[in-house]
Amino acid sequence: MTIGVLLTIAFFVSLVLVACIHARVVKIAVKYRIVDNPDKRKLQKEPVPVLGGVAVFCGVAVGLIVAGLFTDLRVMRIIVPAMLVMLVTGLRDDMKGLSPWFRLLVEIAVVLCLIYFGGFRIDDFHGLCGIYEIPDRVAIPLTVFAAVGIINAINLIDGVNGLSSGFCVMACAIFGVFFYCVGNVPMVLLAAVSAGALIPFFFHNVFGRTSRMFIGDSGTLAMGVVMSVFVCEVLRSDVGCSLCPRYGLIPFTLAVLSIPIFDTLRVMSTRIRHGISPFHADKTHLHHMFIAIGCSHPMTTLAILVSDLGVVFCWWILSVFCVPVGVQCLVVVVVGVLGTFGVYGFMDYHLRHKTRLMRRLRRLGFHTHLSRSRSFLALRKFVDKY
């Protein structure tokens, strides 16, 4: 069986499965009151089922099982259990609440298991600053720091409808293309089944009313593991041999995850500067600012995804013109900082001072609320029915 056919089968197996079980999972969540209740820092006005992560995980797992009948996927024997541990941890956090420090310890333990039992580690800088392979004494703590940061960055963008799932679908597509180009079949399949499982959830999350469900910490933490695995595989020491040297791999991974990473750094550094715990929940993320100026949830999601794609496009242009890897990395960092720190600070200033520009932005944001439009209502009727 060709890789194209296998990818198609695995993708549609995960997509169809999640589409079929979504309504059932919603009913279970409502029956056992596994819901996300509104409070002062949340944007919904009524309880919403929060078992989306379970549906997505089932789609990923079954898609990989089917693909494993036709190709060697032994590497998934550590990835899927790691996802399951984070799924259970997140589900417990969704239902009862967990200490941020306990959750952090679980994340570190999961990443260490991926390192020691799966061989996933960032052990090569691929020429950035003249550095290539690095020893384990540096690679292991670096991998733990990076992977835990990625897991939490994915978790923290789950603030508006469709943002975390839409972002992960986009990232899976980009990483999937990369792995296809380097011939990494297991990672291509993981990207395909993850995207397939997320797409039905995304449509219910954005357009549904009775069928709307949040992915919850269970889903974002599990997908954070997937993103961390992708980054480790991209930066593995033997990947550079099969790619043109002009493609900076560290700038590439940083570009794909730029908005979640830099917005998380902005939020946590701001909290620490004000003497607040970096794990303190608030409404200071970039997506909260878009909502504050009047944008709808879909438009907020679209704006952030387009911003992230813009950073990826900048990296790609630089690589096409053979710009040195160090310059690629610097540009990605600068654009990522401007797209998070800069945009948030700009909008916050105009919001606090009630400027004319802010009034215009509010009017523009009002026009993005299409929930009463005929096409939106038709989509809502369709997803709620199926």
N, C-alpha and C positions, 0 to 999 in steps of 0.2 A: 504493500500500500504506500502510495506517495505521501510525502509530508503534507502537501496541500490538501489531499483528501482527508487525512487524519486530523488535521487542524480544523477542517470544516465540521467533521463529525463531532469532535470533542466540544467545539464551540456551541453547536446547536443542541447537543445533549444537555450541557449546563444551562443554556438559555431556556430551553423548553421545560426542563425540570423546575427551575425557579418560577417560571410563569405559571406552571401547574400547581405548585404547592403554596404559592404566595397567599392566596385567599385562606387556605387552611391554617397557615401560620398566624395570620391576622386573627382568626377566630380563637385560636389557642391563647394568644396574647390577651385578647379581650376577656376570655373566660376566666383566666387565672390572674387577671389584672396586672399583667406585665407591661406596664405603660410608663411613659415619660410624662410626669405631671408638670403643668406650667408653674413657673415662679418668676421672680423679678428679673433674673438674668436670661430667661429663655424667651423665645419669640412666639411659640404657639400659645393659643388661648384656651385649649382644652386638652385632656389627656390623649396621647397618641401611642398606639402599640409600638413596642421597641424590640421586636425579635427579628428585625431584618437581617442581622448578622447570621442568624441560624439558617435562614433560607439561602443566603449567599454561600455560606460554608458548605451546605449540602450540595449545591450546584457545582462548586469547585471540586469537592471530593468525588462525586459521582462521575463528573467529566474526566477526572484523572484516572479513575478506575477503568472506565471504558477505554481511554487512550492506552492504558497500561496493558490491555489485552493484545495490542499490536506493536508495542515498542517498549524498550527498557526504560522504566521510570523508577528505578530503585532509589534515586536521590530524593524522591517524594516521601520516602519512609520516615524522614526526619522533618521535612517541611510541613506535611499535613498534621502530624502530632503537635508541632510547634504552633500552628494555627489554631488547633483545637484547644490547647492550653490557654492561649490568649482569648479565644472565644469564650471559654468558661469563665475566665477571670473577668472579662468585660461584662458578661451576662450577670455575674454576681454583683459587679459594680452598678449595673443598670437597675438591678432589683433591690439591693440592700445598701449599696454604697460601700466603698472600700477606702482605706487610708491611701493617699497618694504614694506614700513611702512604701507600703506593702506592694502596691501595684508596680512600682519601680523595681523592687527586688525581683518580682516575678518576671518582668521584662528582661532584666539582666540575666536571670537564670536561663530563660528561653534562648537568648542570644548566645550564651556560652554553650548551650547544647548544640545550637546550629554550627558553632565554630568547631567544637571538638568531635561531634558525631557526624556532621555533614560536610566539614571542610570549608565552610563559608567564611571567608575573611578578606579584608582589604589589605593585600600584601604587596601591592605594586602601585607606585605613583605614575607609572608610564611616562616618565620624562619630565613631569612637572617640577620645576626648580632643579632640574638635573638629577632628580631622584627616580630610581627604578624600583627594584625589589627591596622590600624592607624586612627585617627579622621579626620573628614571632613575638619577641618581647615588646615590640612597638605595634605590630599588626593586631594583636589580640585586644589590647586596651583601646586602640583606635577603632576597631570594628565594633566593640561594645558601645563606645561613646556614640559613634555614627548611627548604628542600628537603633539604639534606644531613642536617639533624637528623632530619627525618621518615624518610628512607631508613634511617638507622641505628637509629631507634627501632623501626621495623617489623622490622628485622633482629634486634634484641636481644630481642624477645619470643618468638623461636622457641626455646623451652626445654622445653615439654611438648607432648605429643601433641594436635594440633588447635588450639593457641592462636593461632599466627600465621595459619593458614588460616581459622579460625573468626572471628578478629577482622577479617580483610580482607573476608570475606563480609558481616559486619555493617556495616562501614564502607561497602562498595560499595552495600549496600541503602539506607543513609541518604543518602549522596551522590547515589545514583541518583534517589531521590524528589525531592531538591532540584533536580537538573538537569531532571527532568521538569516540575517546577512552573515553571521559568524558560524552558522550551522549548529547552534545549541538547541537541539530538538526538545529536551525536557523543559527548558525555560520558555521556549515558544509556546509549548502546550499549556504551561502554567499561566502565561499571559492570556492565551486564548480562552481558557475555561474561566479565568477570573473575570475577564471582560464580559463573557457570555452570561455569567451568573449575575453580574451587576446591572446589566442593561434592563431586564424586566423590573428589577427593584427601582431603578432610577425613574422609569416612567410612572410607576405607582407613587413614588415619593414626591415627584414634581406635580403630576396632574391629578392624582387620585384624591378623593375625599373620604369615602367610606373604606377604600382599600389602602389608604395612605399608612405607611409604617416607617418608623425610623430605623436606620441601620444600627444605631446604638454603639456603645463602647465595644460591645462584642464584635461587631463587624469592622469597625475602624481599627481596632487593635489587631485583628486577624489579617486585614489587608495591609496594615503596617508591616507585619512580618513578611508578606509577599514583596512589598516595595524594598525592604531591607535586603532580602535575598537577591532581588534583581540588581541592586547596587553592588553587592559583594561579587556577584557573578560578572558584572561588567568590568570591575576593577581587579579581577583575578589575574595572577601573574602571567598566565599564558595567553590571555586574550589579545594583547597587543601584537602578537606574531601574525595574526590573520587580518589585521587592519592597516590601512594607510597611516603612517605616522602623523599626518596632519590632523587627524581626528583626536582631539584631546578628550580622553575618557572621563577624567575627573570633572572638567567643565561640562561635559555632556550630562552626567548624572546630576550635577548641581543645577543645571538648567531645567531638567525635567521636573525636579522637586523644588524649584526655586521659591515659589510663592508660599507654600506651606512652611518651608524651612525658615525663610527670612521673616515671615510674619510671626512665627513662634519665637524666634530670637528677639524680635521687637517687643512682643508682649511680655516675655519673661524678663528681659532686661529692664523694661519700664516698671514692672512690679517690684523687682529687686531695688531699683533706684528709689522707689517710694517706700521702701521698708516693708513691702508685702511679700508673702510667700510666693515663689514662682508658680506654685500649683494652685493658687487661689483663683477660683472661677469668677469671671467677670464678663463684661460686654465690650471689650476693647480690641477685638480682632478686626481685621480688615473687612470681613463680611458684615460685621455689625455696623461699621461706618457706612457702608453702602445702604444698608437698611435705614440707618438714621437719616440719610439725606432723601429718603423716599423711594428708593429703588425696590422693585418687586423681587421675590426670591429667585425666580428664573433669570431675571436680568443680572442680579448679583452673581449668581453662579456663572452665567455666560461671561460677565466682565472679568471675573477672576481666572477662568479657564483661558480666555483670550490673552490675558496678561501673561500667564504662564507660557502659553504657546509663543508669545512674542519673545520671551527670553530664549526659548529653544531655537527660534528662528535666527536670533542674533548669533547664537553659538554656531549654527549651521553655516551662515554666511561667512563667518570668520574662518571656519574650517575649510570651506570651499576655496577661499583665497589664500590658504596655507599660512594663516597668521600663527605665530608661535603659540604653543600650548599655554605658556604663562600669561600671555596677553588675553587669550580666550578666557582663561579663568578669571582674570581681573575684570574683564568686560561683563562676564556673567554675574559676578558679585555686585558690580556697580549697578547694572540694570535691575538685578533682583532687589537690591536695597532701595533704589528709586521707586520700584513698583510696590514696595510695602511701606518702609519707613517714610519715604517721600510722599506717596499718595495719601497715606493716613494722616500725616502731619499737615499736608495741604488742605485736605477736606476738614480736618478738625479745627484748623484756624478759622476757616470761612464759616463753619457751623457755629463756633463759639461767638464770633463777631457778627453773625447774621448779615453777612455781606450781600450785595446785589447778585454776585455770582452764585452764592448759595441759594438764593431765591430762584434763580434760573435753573439750577441743578435740581431743586425740588420739583419744579414744574416738569422738567424733563423726566425725572424719576416717576412722577405720577403717571405719565403716559406709558410707562413700561408695565403698568398693572393691567394685564390683559385677561384676568380671571373671569371677566364677564363677556369676553368676546365669543363669537359663535364657534370659532375653531377650537378655542380652549375648552369650552363646555362640551364640544363633541369629543375631544380627546378624553376629558374627564369621564364622560358617560361610558366610553369604550373601556378604559382601564378599570373603572369600578365594576363593570359587568364581567370582565375577564380576569 
